[in-house]
């Protein structure tokens, strides 16, 4: 009887998914939250579920509608009306003193939120940083949450430093001065927060990602490789050493490497030769690279998805024979690399996340539980950029705190429309399906910061038009706070543009836009920002562009959070080429509705959106193509 009902339910769900995708969500019911190990069942590659059109439908339909037995969050913050009124009064005084801008009604909802688990969909230019600072003030000063039980997390050292500066300035007005040391404890990157915990729990002092001949800088490690930095000589040297050791010691590794590189079968001579470092073409990668660097890159990607590289069953993955041989060789290399790191008393950030997640999931010591106190109340910025590995760690941290009756809370602030780090394992699906990862006795509260205070209405409209074909997204609309001006405009596209041949034309355009920006009534700190996906076009431009105040060049990824009067984009807006191996790893993780290639196609459109929404009053786009995708 049970099997008949199951088949009927499955058939009904499939029919509703095909014809009424939103309705089908109601049939899913409570889901088992993801755990530290990838799911073994095959991922069902169904069409992505359409997003709800309102916050209420998102809470009622998309997430579980009954309490989860594994609920982490339960009790709301006990904020009294008098506390809220005192906060509002003091904010009015801060506005009058010119310390902050007056919060909007939607920003006040974030500042005074009572739910223990809250998602804030904060669009481009929505003023989320100031709102986040005021949220911290409310928690510390009015709800009297001890500072040692609160942590604010952002992704980069630069964004953390900006948050600290604003917090110190605002708290000074509240006559609650925050020292530099206290600000560093309060606001951290994920990796500095992890490093603090790993130092005490694992005795870690050195990270592979920070390995260099230079002395360590400060007490705040950052994984520069996540920001697109290349391996340095010391890191590359350690990879080569592990590669050579594995080649000498593992006959199976030698055989697989020779197959991959198209070399004759290995002989009795087991010393590595220069041929073993010839560039290897891995389908989907931007350029050929030596095998040890490719092994490292793909293993890191797998670990970011929450996969234990040593546990991968290559025979069960949907991939080519060539990719399967690559994976098997990668696993052997990764074991040898791990041994070498242990000998050198080094560790990777990925390994530390995995070890601590496992310890928390099994039977953590009282000492480890005590060290979780700073993570009792978490405010995480740019939540759309976290990876499954980080989400699994966060889940275990807050679950243990819940079991200790500490009353944990999590406010996740982000914008799925600006999720642009899929190549390093992040996905907006974690933010969109937040309650599956961080379940509560009731669904998380969902708030929207939908007013764009940066860009003009034409730019906001063109930005949203770029996202029309994105499949995994939260359905929302943004409203421009600025008024359109006759001199401004949305995205103007120059097609079939050849940078090498038409560089003088571009330089003249940049100068014209600089003059336009200098004549504006309100001058932006940056007059003209020129962005590209990669560095090649920027290097060509910088070689001819005279250094002038107010002109900045950067990749689109590094432009996030910045703005300029005029944004100039040099890009084709195209997705990366298909990557079969990463498609297989995506499926093996069991965490995603999309394939990796589908996710990359969405991400290309989101990257274009990020570029466009850097502009205040004008956007110019130069492409080699006949058109820009989405425009």
N, C-alpha and C positions, 0 to 999 in steps of 0.2 A: 504493500500500500504506500509505504514511504517513497519508494522509487517512482511509483506512478505520479504521486504528487510533485516530486522533484522534477520529473520530466515535464509535467504540465506547467509548473512554475517557470522552468527554463524556456519552454516554448513561448509562454505568454510574455516573459520579459523580452525575448528576442523580437517578437512582433511589435511590442510597444516601443522598443528601442528604435526599430526601423521606421515606425510611423509617427510616434509621439515621444521623442527622446527625453523631453523634460518629465513627462509622466512616469517614465520607466524608473526614475530615481526613487520613487516611493516604494518600489518593490525590493530595493536593495536592503533596506532595514539596517540594523546595527552591523558594523563591520569590525572585524578583529583588527586592532591597531597594528601597524607594521612593527616587527620586532627586529632584533639585531641580525638575524640571518635572512637571506633572500628567500622568497617563497619558491617552493620547488615546482609548483604547478605552472603550466605554460600560460603566458600572458595572453589574454583574449584581446585581439586587435580589432575592437569595435570602433565605430565612429565616435569621436569625442562627444560627451554629453553637453548639450547646449546650456549655457549659463542662464541663471534666472534673471529676470528683468528688474527685480527689486530686492532690497536687502531682506525683506521679510520672506520672500520665496526662497532666497538662498539659504536662510536659516532653517526654514521649515522643510524644504524638499531635498536640498543637496546633501545635507548632513544628517546624521542619524536622528531619529525622532523619539527614541526611547533611551533612558539612561543606560550607559554602557557599564557592564560589570567591571571594566578596567578603567573607570573614570578617574582622571587625575584632578580635575577642578570641581569644586562644589560651592563653597561659601563666597558670597559677594563681599566686596569691601564695605565696611560699615561706616559710610560717610553720612554725617548728619547735615541737615539743611543749614545749620549755623556755620559749619565748617566751609561749606560751599559758598555761602554768602560772604564770609570773611575773605575767601580767595578772590571772589569777584571784585570786592571792594579794593583789595590791594593791587589787583591787576589794573583797575581803573587808574589808580595812583601811578603805577609804573608807566602806563600809556601817557598820562599827562606829563610825566617827567621825561618822556622820550626814550625810555629804556627798551620798550617793546612796542610792537604794533598791536592794535586792539584785535583780539581773537574774534573770529566769525562764529555764528551759532553752531556750525558743524565742527569747528575747532574746539568749542567749549564742550561738546559731547565727548570728544577724545580726552580732554583735560580732566573731566569729572567722571569718566567711565567707572562703573561699579563692578562689572562682571570680572571674574577671575581670569577668564580667557577671552581676549578681545582681538579682533582683526581690524586693522585700519587700512582701507584701500586709499592710499594717498597718491593722487595723480601728480603729474609733472607740474612744478611751480605752485604747489598747493600750500606752501608754508608749513610743512610738517616739522621742520627742525625747531622752529620757535615753539610750536605746539608741543613737541616732545619735551622741550626744556620746561615748559609750564606744567606738564604732567609730572615731571620729576619733583618740581617745587611742591605741587599739591600732595604727592605721596610723602615727601619728607617733612614738610612744614605743617601740614594740616591733618593728614592721617597719621602722622608721627611714626612712620615706618623707620626703623633704625637703618642708618646708612649702610651698615655692614651686612644687611640682608637685601640690598638692592644693587642691581648691576644693569647698566645700559650698554648694549652691544651694537657696534657698527662695524663695517667691513674693512675700512682702511684706516691707517694711522692719521691721514689728513682729515678725514671726516670726524674721527674721535677728537682730534685737537680742536676742531671748530666747535664741537659740542661742549667740550670742556670750557673753552673761552666763554661761550654764551652762558653756560651754567654759572660760572664764577661771577660774571657780570650781573646776571639776574639775581642770584642768591645774595650778592652784596647789597642789592636794593632791599631785599627781605631781611637784611641785617643778620644773615647767616653765612658768614664768609667761608669759602671753600678753599683750602690750601691746594697747592699744586699736587702734592702727594695724594691727598684725599680725592682730587679730581681724577687722577690716574687710576685709583682703585675703583672709582665709581663708573668710569666710562672706559671700555676696553674693546679691542677687536676680539673676534672669536679665538684667534690663535694666541693672543696674550692671556686671555682668560684660561684657555686650556693649558698654557705653559705654566701658569701659576699653580694650577691643580696638579699637573704632571710633576712639577719640581718637588712638591711635598709628598705625593703619593708614589711616584715611580722613581724619584731621585734623578730626574732628567735635568741635565744642564746644557746639553749641546744638541742642536737640531741640524739635520742634514740640509734642510732648506736654507739655513743660514751659514753653511760651511763656506769659509773663505779664508784667505790669508790675512784678512783685515781683522783687527780686534772687534769684539762684539760691541754693538752700539746700544747702550741703555738696557733697561729691564723689560722691554716691550717687544718681543719677537713678532715678526710679521712674515707671512709666507709670500715672498716676492714672486715666486714662480706662478702663483695663482693670478697675479696681475699681468701676466704675459712676459715676465722677465725670462731670459734664456739661462741655461745652465752655465755656471762659471767654470773655470779650469779645475778648481778643487773638486767640485761636484762631478764634473765629467771624468776626472781622473779616478774617482772612487767607482763610478759605474764601469769604467774600462777594466779596473782591477777585478771587480766581481765577474765581469764577462770572461776575462782571461782565466780566472780560477775555475769557473764553471766549465769552460772549454777543456781544461786540463783534466778535470776530475769526473766529468759526466760523459760517457760515450754516447748516450742518447741525445744529449745536448749538441755534441759535435755533429752527429748525423743530421739533426734537424737544421742546424745552422747552415750546413753545406747544401741541404736541399733548398732552403730559402734563398740562398745566394747563388744558386746554380753552379756550385763548385763540384769538382770530382769528389767521390766518397772519401772520407778521411782515411788516412793511412795510419801506421803505427806512430808516426811523428805527431805528437800532440801539442807542440808549442804553437801558440797563435801566430798567424802570419798577417801581414798588412791587408791581404785580400778579405779578411774577416770584418774589416771596417769600411768596406765599400758602401756607398749609399744604397739603401734598400727602399723600394717603392711599396709602401703600404697604402692600398686603395683607400682614399678618403682623406689622407694627410696632405697638407699643402705642398710639401716638398719631400724628396727622398732624404733619409737620414741614416746614420749608422744604427745597426740593430740595438746596441745597448741603450741608446737614447729613446728609440721607439718602444722598447720593452718597458723602460721607466715611465714614459708618457702614458701608455695604455694601461699599465698596472695601476698607476695613480688614478686614472679615470675610473677604473673598475672599483677601486677602494672608495672613491668619492660616492659611488652609487650604493655603498654599503655591502659590496661583495668582498669576501675573503678570497684573495687570489689563489691561495693554495687549495681551496675547496671547489674551484671551478671544475666542472665535468665537461671537458671540451667535446666529447662524443655526443653530448646531449644538446649542444648548441646548434642553432640553425646558421651554419656558416660554411664557407668553401673549405676544401681540403687544405689549401694553402694557408688560410686563416687559422685553421685548426692546428696545423703544425706550428704556426707563429705562437698561438696561445700556449701550447705545450712547452715550447722553448722558453717563453716568457715566464711560465711558472717555475721552471728549473732555475732560470736566472734570478728570479725574485727570492727564492729560498737562499741562494748563495749571497745575494745582496744583503738580505736580512742578517745572515751570519756575520758578514763583514762589518755591518753597522754595529752589531753587538760587540764585536771585538774592539771597535774604535770608540765604544761608549757613546754612540750616536743613535738617534731615533728620528723617524719622520713624523710630521704632524698627523698623517693618516694613521700610522701605527698607534700613536698615543690616543687618538679618538677611539680606535677600535678596542684597545686594551681597557680603557676606562669604561667604555660602554659595556663590555663583557663583565667586568667586575661589578658594576652597578646592577646588571641584570641578574647575576647569580647570587652571591652572598657577600655584600660589601662589608668591610670592617666598620666598627664604630668610628674609627678615625677618619675614614673616607667620608662617611655620612656627615660628620662634623664639618668637613671641609667644603661641603656643598652650601653652607649657609649664605654666601654672597649671591647664590643663584636662586634664592627663594622667590624674589620678585624680579622678573626679567622684563626689560623693554628692549626689543630687538628691531633695529632699523634695517631697511633694505632686506626684509625677510624673504622676498621673492628670489634672492640670490643664494639661499642656503642649499646645500646638497643633502641627499638622503642620509649620508653618513653623519653630518652635523645634526640633522633632525633626530636621528636615532639616539645620539648622545644626549641631546636636550630632553628627549622623551624620558630617558632613564633617570636623568638628573631630577627632573620635576616629579617623576613617579615616586622616587625614593623619598623626596621631601614630603609628598602627600602621605605616604605610609607612615612618616614620622609625625603626622598631624601638624606640619608646619604651615599649612594653608598656602601653597605656592600660587603664583599668578604669572601670566604671560600675556604681554601686549605685543602683538606682531604688527609692525608697520611696514608697508611696502606697496608695490604697484606691479601687478602681474604684467601690465603693458610695458614695463621697463625691465623685464627679465632678459638679460643678454649675456649670461655666462654659462650657457648649456654645454659649451665645449670643455668646461671643467667640472661638469656633473650637476649643476644646479638646474632646477626646473620650476616653472610657475605652478605646476600641478600640486606641489607641496603646500603652497599658499592657498590655492583655490580649494583644495580638499583638506584644509587645515584640521578639521575635527576628526578625520581618520587617523591622524598622527598624534593629536593632542586632545583626546576625548574628555568631556566633562559630563557631569550629571545632567546638564542641559547644553544645547548647542552654544557655541561661542557667540558673543555679541559681535555684530558686523557694523562698522561705521564707515562712512565715505567722506573723504576730503576731496570734493569734486570741483572746487573752484581753482582755476589756474590764474595766479596773480602775476605771471611772468609774460606770457605770450599774448599777442593780439588775437581777436576772433578768427581772422582768416588762417592764421598759423595753427590754432587749436583745431579748426575744422579740417585742414589738410592733414594734420597729424592723425586724427581719428579715421580719416579716409584710408590712410595707409594700413590700418588695422582691420579693415573690413573682412579680409580673407584669413585672419588668424583664427585657428580652430580652438585652441585651448586658451580661453580668456574669460574674465569676469565681465559680464555685460554691464556697462555703465556709461554715463555721459559726463563730460566736463564742460564747465561754463567759464568763459574768459571774463576776468574782472576788468581788464583794460578795455578801452574803447578803440575801435578801428580808426586809423588816421588816413588821410588821402595819400600821404607819402609812403605809408607802409604797404605791405602786400604779403600774401601767403607764399607758397613754394613756387618759384619760377625755375623751370627746368631748361637747361641747355643740353641737348642730346648730341650724340656722336662727337663728343668732345675728346680731343687728343691732347693730353697734357704736354707732351714733349713738343708738339708742333704749335700748340696754341698757348703756351705759357705766357708770352707777352700780353695776350688778351686777358688772361686771368689776373696777372699782376695789375693791369690797369683797372680791372673791375674791383679788386681789393682796395686800391687807393680811392676809387670813387665812393665805395661804401664806407671807408674810413672817414672821408670828408662829410658824408651824409650823417654819420653817427656823431661827429664832433659838433654838428649844428643843432642837435636835438636839445630840447629845453632841459630835460633831465638826462645827464650823462651817465651811461653805464660804465662800470669799472672796466669792462672789456668791450671795445667798440666792435671788433670783427673777430670772429672765431672761425678758423678753417679746420674742418674735420675730415678724416678719412678712416676707413676700417683698418688699414695697415699703414706701416711707416714708409713704404717706398714712395708713394706720391708726396708725402709730407717732406721727405728728404730732398726730393727734386725741387719742391717749392721753396724750402728753406735756403737752398743754395743760392737762390736768386732774390729772395725776399729780404729787404733791408729791415733791420731791427727797428721797430717803431713802437712807442707806447700805445697800448690798447689793442694790439694785434696779437693773437695767440693761435698757434697750431697745435693740434693734439689728435690722438685717435678718438673715435666716437666713444669707446669704452671709458677713456679717461675724462671725457667731457661731461660725464654723468654728474649731475648736481651743479653744473656751471651754467652760465648764461652770457649772452652777448647781444648787443643791439642788432647786429646782423650775423646770421649763421650762414656759412658757406660750406657745402658738402661736396666732397669729391669721392663718389662711390657709385657702384652700379646697382646696389640694393639686391644682389643675388644671394641665394643660400649657398652654403658650402656644398662641395660635391658629395655624392652618396658615400657613406662609410659603412660597409657591410659588417665589419668587425664590431663597431660600436652599436650597430643595430642588435647584434647578437648579445652583447653585454647588457644593453638596455632591457631586452626581453628577459635575460637571466636574472636581473635584479628583482623583477616582479613588482616594481613600484609604479609603473607608468602606463597610461592608456595609449600614448603615442609611441611610435618608433623613434629612434634617434634622428633619422632623416626627416620625419614629419615635424619633430620638435625644432630642427634646424631651419626648416622652411618657415615656420612661425617666427623663429627668432630673427631671421633676416628682416622681416617686416617690423618687428619690435625695435630692432637696431635703427632702422630708418626713422621710426617714430621718435626715438631718443634724440637722434641728430636734429630732426626738424624742431623739436620743442626746446632746443637750446636758444632759439632765436626769439627776440623780444618783438621786433616790428617787421623784420624782413628775413626771408630765407631764399638762398640761391643754391641750386643743385646742378652739378656738372657730372654727366655720365657718358660713358663710352657707348652705351646702348641706345636703341631707338626710343626707349622710354624707361621710366623708373617703375618697378613693380609696385602697384598699389596707387599710383598717381595718374 
